[in-house]
Amino acid sequence: MEFIRVCDEDRAGWGDAFFNMPDVPNEELLEVRGIFSHYIFYRREKGCVRGRCTCCGKEMVARKYDEGTFLGELWVAKDKETGYCPSCGEGVVYRSAGRFKDFSTLDCYRNVIFILPIHGGQTVFFRCYTVFANYHADGPVRLCFVEKAHYRLSQGEWFMERRTFPTYEPMMFDTLACYQGIYDRNDVGPWQARKRPCDPWQTYMWHYPHYAFMNMQKLQDTFLKYSRVRDFNRLRPKSGSYYSGGTGSTKLMAYLCYYTQYPTLEIALRTGGGEAARDLIYSHQKNARVVNWKARNPLEFWRVSKEEYRATEGLSDRLSFFKDCRQYFGRLPVVDLAAMYRDGERQVRAFFEILDMLEGEKPARLLRYCNTHSKQYFGFYKDYLEAAREIGRDITVHNVRYPKDLQRAHDEAVAARNYMRNEKQYAAWEKKARKYAKSDAKRRKFYDFAEGDYFVRVAKDGPEIVAEGNALGHCVGGYVDRHVTCKTTILFLRRVAEPDKPFYTVEMREGKLQQVHGSHNCGIKGEAKDFFDRWLAWLEAGGGVRKQTRRAKSTEREAG
């Protein structure tokens, strides 16, 4: 393999902090070859197939009698198939030299960083390269190293210089141009020192620079061994708030620069302060009201007592917890706030929203009431208050604010709110129902039936049908208009012990069953099925009409 360096020998332009920066050993440069894809470019000739590996550069010839061997893979190779080089054993992708014309379309560039510690690890240099792979069909790949930036980190200080490219950045389509060294001319800008920690590669609207450390294990022998840089890399940046080109963090070098000034980043990542670390690295925001970056232990870092710190153990994001809840410390125990946060951030925000709705209310009293009455915690109680206020109830009255039966008060308030929101539709249904009142009375007499533990009755009105569909999770709400105009009949099968609880919904037309469904469209079964069969037989015999006539079974058709 051949490799050259571009923009790497102009030490005269470097700052004073980088004159003693060591060179990257050639054996480490050679390791970069392993992160690139390898290819075998082959050409079919008469009676043979000739190929050359871009990894080892060896030429090979395969013939028909080589089938079943490594060379046999080359004999039957097809464009873009994968295999192994018969010479070096590396995984390769076969590409037809006859079809393939443009080598720059290959996966041909990487951003890499080399770690170079000196003075026993008390000072660490980082050299950052964009590496281009110049693939060709005549030999092994040629690698071109373009130095983009370098860093010097020591305890308490950092230095960084980044090479500027005024015209444009070296990108994947610049492989051949870069190999020819055109960046040694007017397209290369000077080295510029940076005052704020940043990454080596600039961010573009459509280009997300990823990079890899070639020898990360060397950090274990330096003062950066406790930096937890791998933990920071696993953090997922907030969507819409932080820049990310992938599933993890992208500002590892900026993180290491900040670590030289704030070793407490290790405490932040160890104690659930990943959000504080991300704010510092991505937004340069210290959150000084919540955390102390000059602290020596977790209690000083979070500015809390030992009891408060223990109460928040297990929280994945302590920063958001303390930012949202610090204003209520002293008014509500931290233990209760932490318990709410473990149930979800929405619960805490709902709690704060309720306090805003109930002006002057004591948080401890609200917490006791919700823990006693609300199985769904604060969201359920908040829904009740919003519905009660919308229908005009005074939530400053004690019995309205804290009803004894929250479930019943919630259902009534929500039903009233829904009725108000759909008042025009309900009024139209009532008008139609009055028009067909006589036909409705006939079908009630025909269909209504009770026996033992069950009964069947015709639905009273449109809102009741809508509520039935919402409770059982099926589509009967769409049949309201046909029911009130007597074009079809919707009936409810209920238990005598629970007359108001939805059980099964039935549709009948002209005395014949159309469909019957329970919760989420389940079929009828068990004792209810036996009762249902007896009811159908009763309808066949004439139902609630003494004399069975065709007219008795045609109430829906007459009304239609």
C-alpha positions, -999 to 999 in steps of 0.1 A, spaced: 0 0 0 12 35 -8 4 66 12 13 103 11 6 132 34 -8 165 22 -7 197 43 14 179 69 49 193 66 42 231 69 52 233 106 61 270 102 25 279 103 18 260 136 14 277 169 40 275 196 21 248 214 26 223 186 63 225 177 71 194 197 41 174 184 53 140 174 46 124 140 21 95 136 41 63 133 39 47 99 26 14 114 -4 33 127 -10 50 94 -11 15 78 -39 5 102 -62 29 84 -63 5 55 -85 -18 76 -114 7 79 -117 10 41 -135 -15 18 -114 -37 -4 -122 -46 -39 -111 -71 -66 -113 -55 -101 -116 -83 -126 -117 -85 -163 -130 -115 -183 -107 -126 -211 -108 -157 -234 -106 -188 -212 -98 -169 -180 -107 -141 -156 -79 -117 -144 -83 -98 -112 -63 -76 -88 -69 -70 -51 -68 -34 -38 -56 -47 -4 -25 -67 -13 -21 -56 -49 -16 -92 -61 -28 -101 -96 -46 -135 -99 -59 -155 -129 -88 -179 -126 -98 -206 -151 -127 -230 -154 -108 -259 -137 -104 -237 -106 -141 -242 -97 -145 -251 -60 -114 -232 -49 -107 -196 -39 -98 -188 -75 -131 -205 -84 -149 -176 -67 -132 -152 -91 -142 -174 -120 -179 -172 -112 -178 -136 -98 -204 -111 -106 -203 -73 -102 -210 -61 -66 -209 -96 -51 -188 -102 -20 -161 -127 -13 -125 -132 -1 -92 -125 -17 -74 -158 -25 -40 -142 -16 -45 -121 16 -78 -136 28 -95 -101 33 -131 -96 25 -136 -80 -9 -163 -67 -33 -160 -78 -69 -162 -51 -95 -160 -55 -132 -132 -34 -146 -150 -34 -180 -182 -19 -166 -167 2 -138 -155 36 -150 -155 61 -121 -134 51 -90 -145 82 -71 -179 68 -67 -165 42 -43 -166 45 -5 -133 63 -6 -128 87 24 -127 86 62 -121 110 90 -97 96 116 -79 108 147 -46 96 161 -37 99 198 -1 107 207 6 110 244 39 124 258 54 131 292 39 100 307 4 109 295 3 143 312 1 159 277 -18 144 248 -17 154 212 -44 145 187 -38 147 150 -69 147 128 -68 135 92 -92 132 63 -80 100 45 -87 95 9 -85 61 -8 -73 63 -44 -86 30 -59 -73 19 -93 -72 -14 -112 -34 -16 -115 -23 -22 -79 -31 -17 -42 -50 12 -30 -31 45 -24 -40 64 8 -38 102 9 -37 118 44 -49 154 46 -42 168 81 -73 188 91 -67 198 127 -46 190 157 -51 194 195 -29 196 226 -46 187 259 -31 188 293 -46 192 328 -64 226 329 -57 238 294 -62 229 257 -50 242 224 -65 236 190 -57 246 154 -78 238 124 -67 241 87 -90 263 67 -101 254 31 -116 287 18 -128 272 -15 -144 240 -2 -137 211 21 -121 179 9 -150 156 2 -155 121 -12 -154 133 -48 -120 149 -43 -100 117 -40 -80 120 -72 -75 157 -69 -63 154 -33 -39 126 -42 -24 148 -69 -17 174 -42 -37 204 -55 -44 214 -19 -8 224 -15 -15 254 -37 -39 283 -34 -69 262 -22 -54 257 13 -58 283 39 -36 289 70 -38 272 104 -62 290 127 -63 287 165 -97 283 180 -109 301 212 -138 278 219 -137 240 219 -150 226 186 -146 195 164 -120 191 137 -145 190 108 -169 217 100 -206 210 98 -225 215 66 -262 215 60 -260 182 41 -227 168 53 -225 152 87 -188 146 96 -182 113 114 -148 104 127 -131 75 145 -102 72 169 -76 48 156 -60 40 189 -85 49 216 -68 24 241 -40 49 245 -62 72 266 -61 47 294 -24 56 300 -31 94 301 -48 119 325 -80 114 303 -85 78 314 -115 89 336 -131 112 311 -158 87 302 -157 97 266 -173 64 256 -203 71 278 -206 106 262 -205 90 228 -235 68 237 -257 97 246 -284 105 221 -285 143 213 -319 159 218 -339 160 186 -342 196 173 -319 209 200 -285 194 193 -267 185 161 -262 148 155 -252 129 124 -261 95 138 -274 76 168 -247 89 192 -228 121 200 -206 137 174 -185 161 194 -160 139 212 -130 162 207 -150 192 220 -159 170 250 -123 162 257 -113 198 255 -140 208 280 -129 179 302 -95 195 307 -112 225 322 -141 207 339 -131 173 352 -165 172 369 -179 160 335 -170 126 348 -193 132 379 -221 144 356 -220 113 334 -217 90 364 -246 105 383 -273 110 357 -261 143 344 -258 135 307 -281 164 299 -258 188 317 -229 175 298 -247 179 265 -258 214 273 -222 223 280 -207 207 249 -233 215 223 -248 248 236 -219 261 259 -246 264 286 -233 257 322 -267 256 340 -249 273 369 -281 276 390 -284 239 391 -249 224 389 -215 235 401 -187 227 376 -160 233 402 -173 207 426 -153 179 441 -181 154 448 -217 147 435 -234 166 464 -215 198 456 -220 193 419 -258 191 422 -260 216 450 -281 192 471 -281 176 506 -273 140 511 -310 132 516 -320 150 484 -293 132 465 -304 98 478 -340 105 469 -331 111 433 -310 79 428 -321 60 397 -332 91 378 -317 90 343 -318 128 340 -312 147 372 -307 180 355 -343 182 341 -356 171 375 -338 198 394 -346 225 368 -383 217 368 -388 210 405 -363 232 424 -389 260 428 -411 236 448 -384 225 473 -395 233 508 -431 232 498 -431 195 488 -407 168 499 -380 159 473 -389 122 478 -424 128 465 -411 148 436 -386 121 427 -413 95 428 -434 115 404 -405 119 381 -399 81 381 -434 77 368 -426 99 339 -418 136 332 -454 141 320 -466 134 355 -445 162 370 -455 186 343 -492 177 348 -487 184 386 -472 218 379 -501 226 354 -527 216 380 -510 239 406 -513 268 380 -550 260 375 -557 258 413 -543 292 424 -531 292 460 -534 255 464 -509 237 487 -488 211 467 -488 187 496 -526 187 498 -530 181 461 -505 153 462 -524 135 490 -557 138 471 -543 125 438 -526 96 455 -558 86 473 -583 90 444 -566 89 411 -554 55 398 -540 72 367 -522 98 388 -522 135 379 -532 133 342 -567 119 351 -573 146 377 -561 173 353 -585 160 327 -614 163 352 -605 199 361 -603 210 325 -636 194 317 -653 209 348 -640 244 340 -651 241 303 -687 233 313 -688 262 337 -683 247 371 -665 267 398 -634 248 406 -627 271 436 -656 254 454 -642 226 476 -666 198 465 -660 207 429 -622 209 433 -619 177 453 -650 155 446 -654 124 468 -659 101 438 -634 113 413 -642 86 387 -679 95 386 -672 132 386 -647 128 358 -671 108 336 -700 132 342 -678 163 334 -663 147 303 -697 136 290 -712 170 295 -682 186 278 -685 162 248 -722 170 246 -716 207 246 -690 203 219 -714 182 198 -746 201 207 -756 208 171 -752 172 161 -771 160 191 -799 185 184 -802 172 148 -804 136 161 -831 146 186 -851 163 159 -850 132 137 -859 110 167 -890 130 174 -901 126 137 -898 88 140 -910 84 176 -940 62 166 -918 37 147 -893 38 176 -920 28 201 -930 -1 179 -895 -16 176 -889 -12 214 -920 -32 220 -908 -58 195 -872 -61 206 -869 -54 243 -865 -86 263 -852 -97 298 -846 -131 312 -824 -143 341 -792 -124 345 -794 -106 311 -816 -82 291 -817 -66 257 -830 -31 250 -830 -7 221 -806 22 224 -822 54 237 -805 81 216 -775 90 196 -751 101 224 -757 67 241 -747 49 210 -715 70 207 -706 63 243 -712 26 237 -688 26 207 -661 45 227 -664 21 257 -662 -11 236 -638 2 210 -658 -5 179 -676 15 151 -712 16 163 -710 54 166 -712 55 128 -747 39 129 -764 67 148 -781 85 119 -795 52 106 -807 42 140 -826 74 148 -843 73 114 -853 37 120 -834 24 90 -816 -1 113 -819 -8 150 -790 -7 175 -795 -27 207 -775 -32 239 -771 -66 256 -764 -60 293 -761 -78 326 -790 -72 351 -764 -66 378 -746 -39 357 -773 -23 336 -752 8 327 -720 -10 318 -715 -18 280 -713 -55 273 -724 -64 238 -738 -43 209 -763 -58 184 -776 -45 150 -809 -58 137 -829 -51 106 -864 -64 98 -862 -89 127 -829 -104 113 -795 -103 130 -769 -82 111 -740 -83 136 -732 -86 173 -698 -74 188 -683 -70 223 -652 -52 233 -629 -45 203 -653 -65 180 -650 -98 199 -677 -124 193 -704 -133 218 -698 -165 239 -705 -182 272 -738 -177 291 -744 -145 272 -744 -166 240 -771 -190 254 -793 -160 264 -787 -144 230 -799 -176 212 -830 -177 233 -837 -141 225 -834 -147 187 -858 -176 190 -882 -154 209 -880 -128 181 -886 -155 155 -918 -164 174 -931 -128 172 -911 -110 198 -930 -85 219 -960 -86 195 -987 -111 204 -995 -120 169 -966 -128 146 -971 -110 113 -949 -97 85 -958 -62 96 -944 -69 131 -910 -77 116 -909 -47 92 -907 -18 116 -873 -6 102 -883 -10 65 -916 9 71 -898 37 89 -872 39 61 
